[in-house]
Amino acid sequence: MAPSEDPAPAPAADSPYLALRSPRLRLLIPLTVAFAFLMEQLDSTIVTTAIPAMAKSLRVAPLQLSAAVTSYILSLAVFIPMSSWVADRFGTRRVFAFALFVFTAASALCGLAQNLPTLVVMRILQGFGGAMSTPVGRLILLRAFPRSQLVRAMTYMSIPAIIGPTIGPILGGVLTTYVDWRWVFYVNVPIGIVGILFALHYVEDLETEKPGRFDIAGFALCGIGLGLVQFGIENLRDPVAPRDIVIALSAAGIALLVSYVPYAKGRMNAALDLSLFAIRTFRISTLSGGLSRIGINAVPFMLPLLFQIGFGLSAVQSGLLTFISSTSALAVRPVASTLVRFFGFRRLLAGNAVVSACVIASFALMQAGTPHWVDFLMVLVFGLVRSVQFMMTNTLTYADTPAAKLSSSTALGGVIQQLTVSFGVSVAAVVLGLIAGPHPPEVADFHLAFLLVALLTLLSAPGFLGLHEDDAAHVSGHLKKTDADSKTKSKSPA
């Protein structure tokens, strides 16, 4: 029999890699990490379908529930930079198990919340658990597997990243319609308990060099600044405090973020390494890509509200119509590499930003009488263009990043990525609120909001044109055919 193309290393009791000490650990360790990813990914999509029911139960307007979404995402963004430092300081096993416990307990408390402020506080706590669990989970895999086995381990771990967003809208709709909206949070409890038990049994703390002093001052500048800016955005429509105070706090938040720039310059242990913006591909993929993401991320918040508040559909019907946007990622994966090889990052991202804006604008054509199969098809197309944009900007972000900067680029890139989700939801809620005024939004209000959000996505397209044709060509494979053709022509007789 011919040997396997990628034979698994023989078990070795003294191996420095935990996964090589027992064949079963090659599956059980990625499975352990997968519990954290499943809860986080599920939580990112299951809640939006339940928003109308949650608003009715908590006696608030549906648009006010945007705070329950953005508080969780903002908490993720704020605490991600400290996750690797905490893991190195206290041990991956303990931090990962503790993070799962925090996320699980906070999920149960979210389900028990009797008012919006309590729910927001518990969502912040939930975000802290998520920020500690998923980055540390990646670190566990990096330390448990040799590089030759890492792709296989990452494949096992990435399955929940696909399953969670796919089943989230449907599961949220079913639980909200036939049980109670609180179960969209309670569903995390059994998953979290099993994950904690697995972590305590199958993950170990490896000896690592203790990290240096954590940049507490930089972390505070960024965290408090982002929190105040997010607070200001959330209160543009319906301020919880006098408008002068909201403006003052927002200005203070911006000032803190601006002051971080000179603070971080030349600092070795900065919480976020801003020198990465000197790399053109990183700068454009995070800034222009971030602008396009804000517009695109507004859509998953608005669509369930349009279907339920505007069209009068049930939560189950809404979930069945919106889940397809997540499954589109599966269809895009096989063709994404072909697209970027043919067009290159510059043309693909700029062109797809325009296409994404057109698709978002097309939602303004939806009416209550539109056949569901048409709605389904439109959401499917949106999912396809969204997946292309997200996948390609993610790839471009780290394409030219030096190996020594990978850790800091992952932290900064992760923070920006989470912020685009938070800002996208906030922008959607603010735009809808300003259009609708004190009344619940109507179908026409949603239509205008989709057009404005589409314009935001369209504005990102010129930024991608700042890329060079050969940027990240070593990743995309673009220009290889052109180079080959040029060599052939130069050898042919005149």
Secondary structure, DSSP 4 states (H G I P E B T S, - for coil): -PPPSSPPPPP-TT-SSGGGS-TTHHHHHHHHHHHHHHHHHHHHHHHHHTHHHHHHHHTS-GGGGHHHHHHHHHHHHHHGGGHHHHHHHH-HHHHHHHHHHHHHHHHHHHHH--SHHHHHHHHHHHHHHHHHHHHHHHHHHHHHS-HHHHHHHHHHHHHHHHHHHHHHHHHHHHHHHHT-TTHHHHTHHHHHHHHHHHHHHH--PPP-PPP----HHHHHHHHHHHHHHHHHHHTTTS-SS-HHHHHHHHHHHHHHHHHHHHHHTT-TT-SS-GGGGGSHHHHHHHHHHHHHHHHHHHHHHHHHHIIIIIS---HHHHHHHHTHHHHHHHHHHHHHHHHHHHHHHHHHHHHHHHHHHHHHHHGGG--TTS-HHHHHHHHHHHHHHHHHHHHHHHHHHTTT--GGGHHHHHHHHHHHHHHHHHHHHHHHHHHHHHHHTTSPP-HHHHHHHHHHHHHHHHTTHHHHTTS-TTTTHHHH-TTHHHHHHHHHHHHS--
